[in-house]
Each structure stands twice: as C-alpha cells, then as structure tokens.
Amino acid sequence: MHVVVRYMERPIEIQVRTALQHVWAELSEKLSDLVDPSIKYGGGRKELTEILLSISNTGAIVEGLERKLEGMKDRGRGDGEIAELVKSVLETKADLAEMLRDMIGDAHIWMDV
C-alpha cells in the first residue's frame, strides 16, 4: 500500500509492507538491477516474472491464513489447536522469507538464464 502525506508542504510517499512483502520487494529490486529494469513493472523474462508472481501469491496465501487463524484465536475458537496452526504458519512464513533472502544473495545466477 502506498500512502502520500504532506510534510512541510511537500508530498512524501510511504510504502506500507509486511516483512515478507519487503523481502519480496528486495528480491524484485535486485533482479531488476541485475537482469532487467522492466522486472519492477511486470516486464522482463517470462521465467522471472512467473517466479516473482508465484512467490508473491504464496506470500499472500500464507499471510492471509495467518490473519484468519489469528482472528479465530482471538475469538477463542479451538484455542490450543489454532495456536499450533498459527505457530506452523509463522514458521512457514519465516522459511519463505529466508528462501527469499537466499535468492537475493544468489540473484546473479539469473543474469545468464
């Protein structure tokens, strides 16, 4: 989400992201810098755009599931079971973020693909 605020009569754009969205954005920026600037705008090689879209969709699913489970937990439904599911989703989210960080470190391999 982008929010534009005014400070001292100047517009300032603020991007609001989850931590997972931020790591995904770092990966797309890195690939854009190394491989093709149009990647930032949905362009570039089909393989890369499909991978970035797939990762984005996966992150959205994981974070959506996290929100739904947290809501169920907050309403006291299936206390212990829901808490375990939330823990599992958080671990999955952390694993996905770590995978993205690894991909950022190895982004140079996409230059020759």
Phi and psi in degrees as GROMACS dihedral restraints (atoms count N, CA, C in turn):
[ dihedral_restraints ]
;  ai    aj    ak    al  type     phi  dphi    fc
    3     4     5     6     1  -112.5    20    10
    4     5     6     7     1   133.0    20    10
    6     7     8     9     1  -123.3    20    10
    7     8     9    10     1   132.3    20    10
    9    10    11    12     1  -110.1    20    10
   10    11    12    13     1   123.5    20    10
   12    13    14    15     1  -119.3    20    10
   13    14    15    16     1   163.2    20    10
   15    16    17    18     1  -110.1    20    10
   16    17    18    19     1   132.4    20    10
   18    19    20    21     1  -133.7    20    10
   19    20    21    22     1   122.2    20    10
   21    22    23    24     1    52.0    20    10
   22    23    24    25     1    43.2    20    10
   24    25    26    27     1    65.9    20    10
   25    26    27    28     1    17.9    20    10
   27    28    29    30     1  -117.9    20    10
   28    29    30    31     1   137.9    20    10
   30    31    32    33     1   -75.2    20    10
   31    32    33    34     1   136.7    20    10
   33    34    35    36     1  -127.9    20    10
   34    35    36    37     1   127.0    20    10
   36    37    38    39     1   -94.3    20    10
   37    38    39    40     1   131.0    20    10
   39    40    41    42     1  -117.8    20    10
   40    41    42    43     1   129.4    20    10
   42    43    44    45     1   -98.1    20    10
   43    44    45    46     1   128.3    20    10
   45    46    47    48     1  -106.9    20    10
   46    47    48    49     1   119.4    20    10
   48    49    50    51     1  -137.5    20    10
   49    50    51    52     1   155.8    20    10
   51    52    53    54     1   -78.3    20    10
   52    53    54    55     1   167.5    20    10
   54    55    56    57     1   -60.3    20    10
   55    56    57    58     1   -39.2    20    10
   57    58    59    60     1   -67.6    20    10
   58    59    60    61     1   -41.9    20    10
   60    61    62    63     1   -61.0    20    10
   61    62    63    64     1   -36.7    20    10
   63    64    65    66     1   -65.7    20    10
   64    65    66    67     1   -43.7    20    10
   66    67    68    69     1   -64.3    20    10
   67    68    69    70     1   -40.1    20    10
   69    70    71    72     1   -61.0    20    10
   70    71    72    73     1   -43.3    20    10
   72    73    74    75     1   -63.6    20    10
   73    74    75    76     1   -38.5    20    10
   75    76    77    78     1   -61.6    20    10
   76    77    78    79     1   -40.8    20    10
   78    79    80    81     1   -64.4    20    10
   79    80    81    82     1   -46.5    20    10
   81    82    83    84     1   -64.9    20    10
   82    83    84    85     1   -36.0    20    10
   84    85    86    87     1   -64.3    20    10
   85    86    87    88     1   -43.9    20    10
   87    88    89    90     1   -62.5    20    10
   88    89    90    91     1   -45.7    20    10
   90    91    92    93     1   -64.5    20    10
   91    92    93    94     1   -36.6    20    10
   93    94    95    96     1   -63.4    20    10
   94    95    96    97     1   -42.0    20    10
   96    97    98    99     1   -67.6    20    10
   97    98    99   100     1   -41.4    20    10
   99   100   101   102     1   -86.8    20    10
  100   101   102   103     1   -35.0    20    10
  102   103   104   105     1  -108.5    20    10
  103   104   105   106     1   -55.5    20    10
  105   106   107   108     1  -164.0    20    10
  106   107   108   109     1   117.6    20    10
  108   109   110   111     1   -57.6    20    10
  109   110   111   112     1   -25.1    20    10
  111   112   113   114     1   -71.2    20    10
  112   113   114   115     1   -10.3    20    10
  114   115   116   117     1   -58.1    20    10
  115   116   117   118     1   -36.5    20    10
  117   118   119   120     1   -60.9    20    10
  118   119   120   121     1   -22.6    20    10
  120   121   122   123     1  -113.7    20    10
  121   122   123   124     1    20.9    20    10
  123   124   125   126     1    86.1    20    10
  124   125   126   127     1     5.9    20    10
  126   127   128   129     1   -96.5    20    10
  127   128   129   130     1  -160.7    20    10
  129   130   131   132     1    88.8    20    10
  130   131   132   133     1  -171.6    20    10
  132   133   134   135     1   -64.7    20    10
  133   134   135   136     1   138.5    20    10
  135   136   137   138     1   -56.9    20    10
  136   137   138   139     1   -40.6    20    10
  138   139   140   141     1   -58.8    20    10
  139   140   141   142     1   -44.4    20    10
  141   142   143   144     1   -69.7    20    10
  142   143   144   145     1   -43.5    20    10
  144   145   146   147     1   -65.0    20    10
  145   146   147   148     1   -36.2    20    10
  147   148   149   150     1   -67.0    20    10
  148   149   150   151     1   -39.6    20    10
  150   151   152   153     1   -64.8    20    10
  151   152   153   154     1   -47.5    20    10
  153   154   155   156     1   -62.1    20    10
  154   155   156   157     1   -40.7    20    10
  156   157   158   159     1   -65.6    20    10
  157   158   159   160     1   -41.5    20    10
  159   160   161   162     1   -63.2    20    10
  160   161   162   163     1   -43.5    20    10
  162   163   164   165     1   -64.4    20    10
  163   164   165   166     1   -42.5    20    10
  165   166   167   168     1   -60.5    20    10
  166   167   168   169     1   -45.3    20    10
  168   169   170   171     1   -63.0    20    10
  169   170   171   172     1   -41.7    20    10
  171   172   173   174     1   -62.4    20    10
  172   173   174   175     1   -45.1    20    10
  174   175   176   177     1   -60.4    20    10
  175   176   177   178     1   -41.6    20    10
  177   178   179   180     1   -63.7    20    10
  178   179   180   181     1   -39.1    20    10
  180   181   182   183     1   -65.4    20    10
  181   182   183   184     1   -46.5    20    10
  183   184   185   186     1   -62.6    20    10
  184   185   186   187     1   -45.7    20    10
  186   187   188   189     1   -69.8    20    10
  187   188   189   190     1   -33.1    20    10
  189   190   191   192     1   -65.8    20    10
  190   191   192   193     1   -41.9    20    10
  192   193   194   195     1   -63.5    20    10
  193   194   195   196     1   -41.2    20    10
  195   196   197   198     1   -58.4    20    10
  196   197   198   199     1   -47.2    20    10
  198   199   200   201     1   -61.4    20    10
  199   200   201   202     1   -43.4    20    10
  201   202   203   204     1   -64.5    20    10
  202   203   204   205     1   -43.8    20    10
  204   205   206   207     1   -66.4    20    10
  205   206   207   208     1   -40.2    20    10
  207   208   209   210     1   -61.6    20    10
  208   209   210   211     1   -39.9    20    10
  210   211   212   213     1   -63.0    20    10
  211   212   213   214     1   -41.1    20    10
  213   214   215   216     1   -65.9    20    10
  214   215   216   217     1   -40.9    20    10
  216   217   218   219     1   -63.5    20    10
  217   218   219   220     1   -42.3    20    10
  219   220   221   222     1   -63.1    20    10
  220   221   222   223     1   -28.8    20    10
  222   223   224   225     1   -89.1    20    10
  223   224   225   226     1     5.7    20    10
  225   226   227   228     1    74.4    20    10
  226   227   228   229     1    25.8    20    10
  228   229   230   231     1   -94.2    20    10
  229   230   231   232     1   124.0    20    10
  231   232   233   234     1    55.7    20    10
  232   233   234   235     1    46.6    20    10
  234   235   236   237     1   -34.8    20    10
  235   236   237   238     1   -66.9    20    10
  237   238   239   240     1   -66.2    20    10
  238   239   240   241     1   -42.4    20    10
  240   241   242   243     1   -65.9    20    10
  241   242   243   244     1   -43.3    20    10
  243   244   245   246     1   -65.4    20    10
  244   245   246   247     1   -41.7    20    10
  246   247   248   249     1   -60.4    20    10
  247   248   249   250     1   -39.3    20    10
  249   250   251   252     1   -67.0    20    10
  250   251   252   253     1   -39.3    20    10
  252   253   254   255     1   -65.3    20    10
  253   254   255   256     1   -41.6    20    10
  255   256   257   258     1   -60.7    20    10
  256   257   258   259     1   -44.9    20    10
  258   259   260   261     1   -58.8    20    10
  259   260   261   262     1   -43.1    20    10
  261   262   263   264     1   -64.4    20    10
  262   263   264   265     1   -42.1    20    10
  264   265   266   267     1   -64.8    20    10
  265   266   267   268     1   -41.0    20    10
  267   268   269   270     1   -63.6    20    10
  268   269   270   271     1   -37.7    20    10
  270   271   272   273     1   -65.8    20    10
  271   272   273   274     1   -40.8    20    10
  273   274   275   276     1   -62.6    20    10
  274   275   276   277     1   -42.3    20    10
  276   277   278   279     1   -62.7    20    10
  277   278   279   280     1   -42.9    20    10
  279   280   281   282     1   -64.1    20    10
  280   281   282   283     1   -40.4    20    10
  282   283   284   285     1   -63.5    20    10
  283   284   285   286     1   -42.1    20    10
  285   286   287   288     1   -63.8    20    10
  286   287   288   289     1   -42.9    20    10
  288   289   290   291     1   -62.0    20    10
  289   290   291   292     1   -41.4    20    10
  291   292   293   294     1   -64.9    20    10
  292   293   294   295     1   -40.1    20    10
  294   295   296   297     1   -60.8    20    10
  295   296   297   298     1   -42.1    20    10
  297   298   299   300     1   -64.8    20    10
  298   299   300   301     1   -40.6    20    10
  300   301   302   303     1   -61.8    20    10
  301   302   303   304     1   -40.2    20    10
  303   304   305   306     1   -62.3    20    10
  304   305   306   307     1   -41.5    20    10
  306   307   308   309     1   -64.4    20    10
  307   308   309   310     1   -35.9    20    10
  309   310   311   312     1   -63.0    20    10
  310   311   312   313     1   -44.1    20    10
  312   313   314   315     1   -64.6    20    10
  313   314   315   316     1   -27.8    20    10
  315   316   317   318     1  -105.6    20    10
  316   317   318   319     1    15.6    20    10
  318   319   320   321     1   -58.9    20    10
  319   320   321   322     1   -25.5    20    10
  321   322   323   324     1   -60.4    20    10
  322   323   324   325     1   -23.8    20    10
  324   325   326   327     1   -64.9    20    10
  325   326   327   328     1   -23.9    20    10
  327   328   329   330     1   -76.3    20    10
  328   329   330   331     1   -11.6    20    10
  330   331   332   333     1   -65.0    20    10
  331   332   333   334     1   -30.9    20    10
  333   334   335   336     1  -103.1    20    10
  334   335   336   337     1     0.6    20    10
